[in-house]
Amino acid sequence: MKNILIWGAARAGKSTLAKRLHDEFGHSIVCTDSIITAFERSMPQVEIGHGFNNVAVNFAPFISHYLCTLAHKSNMPNGDKFVAALTHFAVGKVFPKMEEILHSMEGLKLHEEFTLIGLTYNHKTWEDLRRDVKQYDTENDWTHQLTDTELDDFCKGSVEQHNKYFAAKFKEYNFLSYDVSFERDKVLMQIINDIKIKV
């Protein structure tokens, strides 16, 4: 069993899948949204937060080193594994850095240490996403603080730009890619079953 990285556009189900993988396999959960929130509140000067323009550039070196350090066998007791629900940006910056770091650790390779899972919603409109956010997000979600105009812009960007970008990156990095546009719960169950088969 490997560590698991889940990536995808915002509100694709990354955190939900991470919790289900934890329940199924016992992996510890790493939530990068929580890490970003901690940076935002405790060290705003490093400009890692949802409101900063350069958050991807600033966050990528930290999260790359953090995940690679966790994955190194000497740092996890009893061979424990983790599943990371990764924030929706910076995939193009994080993975090259992770490959570089892992190579420096006894020549390790990304696919040897991690199962890479990508979530897309290639058949959703931005209006569909907006409806989902309005229906399911709570006051604990950062999207709850957005104005209607900001939420529209966020949903348009997620569907029309970020999701397409991720789909291309998933091919480049050979992710196990799944479309969660419809019947998301069934798709998440399929992912768990596919991981079981590969184990």
N, C-alpha and C positions, 0 to 999 in steps of 0.2 A: 504494500500500500504506500502510495506517495502522498506528499503534501499536495494540496489542491489550490489553484488560483482561479477565481471566477472574475471574468471581466465582461463589460458590456455597457451599453448606453444607460443613462439614468432611468430608474424605475423599470428595469427589465426583469427584476426578481433575484438579484445577486444575494442580498441579505437573507431572503426567504430560503433560497437554495442552500446557503451556508448553514443555516439552522437545521435544515433537514439532513444535510450531510453529517453534521455533528450528532444528531439523534441516531443516524444509521450506523456511522462508523466510529464515533467517539472523538473525531478531530476537534481540537481546540479552535475557536473562532477568532480571527483577526479582522476587525472592521475598520477599514481605512477612513471611512467618514467620521468615526469617533476620534481617530487620531488627528484628523484635520481640525475637527472642532476643538480639541485640546490645544493644538497650536494656536488656533485663532483666538482663544480666550486667554491663554497664558503667555504667549509670545507673539503678539501681533506684529512686532518689528521684523519678523522673518518673512512676513507676507505669505503665509500658508493659510488659506481660508477660502471659503466659497466666493467671497467678494473681491479677491485680488486677481488682477489680470495675469500675473506671472506665476500663479499657483502651481501649474504643471511643472514649470522649469524648477521652481524652488523645492517642490515636494519630491520629485523623481529621485534625486540622489539619496535622500533619507530613506524612502520606502524601499528602494532597491537594496540598500545595505541591510536594512532591518529584516526583510524577508529572506535574504540569502544567509544572514547570520542565524536566524531561527531555523532555517533548513539544514544547517550544518549539524551533523550528527552529535558533535560534542556539546551542543548547546540545548538540546531537548532531552529531558530525563526519560529513561526507559523507552527510548525510540518513539516518543509521542509525535504525532503528526498534527498539522493544522490546516484549516481551510481559510483562505483569505478572500473576503468580499471586497474587491478593489474598487476604488472610486472611479468614476466614469471617464476621467480624462488621463492623459499622459502615457497611454500605452506605447506610443511611438518613442517615448523617451525612457520609459522604465525597462522595457525588455532588453534593448541593447546593453544598458548598464548592468542588468542582472546577469546577462551572459558573460560580460567582462568580469564581474565579481566572482561568479561561480568558477570560471576558468582559472582564476588566481587561487581558488581553494582546491588544490589537488586535482585540477583539470576537470572539475565537475561540469556537467552540461544541463541546460535548462530542462529539457524533456526527461532527463534521468532523475531529476529531483522533484519535478512537479507534473501533475496532471493539469492541463490547461483547458478550461471550459469557457466558451464564449456564448453570450446570450444576445440575440438580436430580435428586433421586431420589424421585419422587412415589409409586413403587410398592414402596418398601422399607419393611420394618418395622425397629424399632430392634434387634431380634434379628438381622436380616440384616446391619445395619451393624456390630454387635458382632462377628459372625462374620468379616466382612471385615477389621476392625481386627486381630483376633487372628491372622488368617491372613497378612496382608500387611505390617503395620507392623513395623518393626525397632527395635532399641534406639536408633537415631538419631532416631526419631519421639517427640515429646513424650508421645503417648498411651501409650507403652511404660512410662512412670513411674506411670501411674494404677493405683490399687487396683481390684479387681473392682467394688466399689460405685461408685467414681468413674467407671469406664468405662461402667457401666450408665446412670448419670445423664447422662453426656456423650452417649451414643448416643440415649437417649430425647429429650433436648433438641434434638439435631441433627435428628432425624426429625420429631418432633411439633411443634416450634416454629420452629427456624431455617429448615428447608427450606421450610415454608409461607410464612414471612416473605419469603424470597428470591424465591420464585415470584411473589409479589405485586409486589415491587420490580422484577423483571425486566419485568413488563408496564408498570409506571409509567415506566421509563426506556428502554423499547423495545429491550431486549436481544435478541440472537439466543439463544433459550433451547432447551436440549436436555436430555432426560431420560436419565440414565445408569444407570437402575435395572437394566437388563439389557443384556448384550452391550456393555459399555462401550467396548471397543476399536473395535468397528464404529461406535459413535456418534462417538468421537473422530476417526476417519478421515472420517466424514461432515462434521464441522466443518471439517476441513482442506480438503475438496473444496468446501464451500460458500464458504469464503473465497477459494479460487482463482477460482470463478465470479464473485464480486463484484468481484475485481480486474480 
